Amino acid sequence: MCSIIGYSGKDDAAPLLVKGLKRMEYRGYDSVGVATESNSKIELKKGVGRVGEVNAKFHLENLPGKIGIGHTRWATHGKVTDVNAHPHPSNSGQIAIVHNGIIENFEKLKNDLKKEGYNFLSETDSEVIANLLQKNYQKSKNVKNTMINTVSELKGHFSFIAMFDNGQLAAARFHEPLIIGVGEKNYVLSSDVLGFIEQTDEAIYIDNGNFVLIDQDKIQIFDFDGKEIKPLITKVSKEFADVYKGDYAHFTLKEISEQSETIFKAGEGTKEAIVETADYLKHAKNIYLTGSGTSYNASLVGKYLLSKYAKIKSESIISSELQFSPDSIEPNSILIAISQSGESADVLEAVNIAKKADCKIISILNSLTSTLARESDIVIGMNCGPEIGVAATKSFTSQLIIWYKIIQELSNEKMEINFQEISGAVSKTLQEHNNIKKIANEIKEISDIYVLGRGIHYPIAIESALKIKELTYIHAEGIAGGELKHGPLALMDSKVFVIIINPEDSTYQDTLTSAREIKARGAKIIGISDKYSDVYDFWIKLPSTNELTYPIAETIPIQLLSYYASLEKDTDPDYPRNLAKSVTVK
Ligand code: F6R
């Protein structure tokens, strides 16, 4: 996934583009570039590295002109090199483009263009857009017709912005996000509201299959056949203003720390959607839960809760796996899709498959303006505010809270859930940070960590292992306690650390026994529990609480441990290597 941005207005474009790209860096951060137009000439600078680094080296923000485009890249086609970084100029240098997505037929297009004498400098799929635009522009000399002809030839998923040396911007959206920030005689085309939120809170969300032309202060939107569409300006949520780290060293730490508050916001204002969801669940023949990564892990918690507290059976399916068994979706069922971004390609594909089987789509979402929101029949909002850190933290606990609200509704509100107590437990575990920092120092040289839990704590163990992997690059694995003897015990020795999720509930005694079996093989034990045991080499204290509060409370210390271990290892917790915040490619 990448971020694209374009500016046309009365101010200097380059500094605003660089600022916007910094805000959107979570979407991809292996290379960056900016191009501007001034006096009918396009100037372009780009290179490998984070926005700050490349800007310091090449002074992107000094490029001249009031019109420009920019990009941060997460490599898909072609290595991370200066040449592969965007923007890509067309052969004539009259057009430059930035692109997010994948052009599936790029090889054919490239070969055809090569036969006509076009040269290609990069290994990317994106560069074909620049030359295809040039070819079509040379024929029609008209930007609108050029766009209609170009998008009709592209296959795949794309949003791109093209800058012409006559000062016009053109942009198209096909299954990748594109939003326009509308200022006073300024327009910012962007992958995300964060690209322009400092300038304006008025936005036009471009629909799939539409393109935009911006010429000075005139804007026009068309569908891919060229029919004009009336722009609809909406106000973006003021929550987007909350995109600063404040006093926190990193977004990840800020987002972990916010969880005592975000607990109260999950599902807020969507009571009707929760009631409707509960009603559908009561009467559904088949229920499927889906998501990727952390959101999939939240589906495992949902499955457990539905079964235990509402006696409703459901199936959790990893979104990317569904395409290989589409027939496993029974027609007229319910699919609950969980996604922070609402833009994960795998999740959208799973939704697409379920829709073909006439399923009702219910989504648990943070980004209410996302593609998934528009594809859903019912949307339940996480409302946890922008999550910038690439590793999901507060969105996970918000997803859990929404599951709690659903099962509460399924019990006709008879089930008492004390959200105040959950929030208090989060605050208490956050106070363990000094203890956790010390443990982070102990694990920094370790190459394998296992996280063990039973029952509802097993999905938390899987999620914890994911957090450790992403933030520390240490190999980590979640183990269901009872499975220890069926294989993983063979791995236990003095080089290994095992985190035991062991609150004092029905799983306690069995998990303590597992801890002793592991300790006997020489591994070091980190116990996360409300009850001390001498089997723990390190103990992270949980507040004593109940089965619904524990999963959230025990998630926090492992998020913190992963965060502090990343600092010990001198890696960037906000932007782990090779990852992107939302994976909009398959
Ligand atoms: C893990 C993480 C990813 C995401 C996954 C799904 O920390 O961030 O595994 O959970 O890419 O993303 P969404 O929820 O946006 O669909």
Residues whose N, C-alpha, C, O or C-beta is under 5 A from the ligand:
A	BS01	F6R	S292 G293 T294 S295 I338 S339 Q340 S341 G342 S344 V390 A391 A392 K581 S582
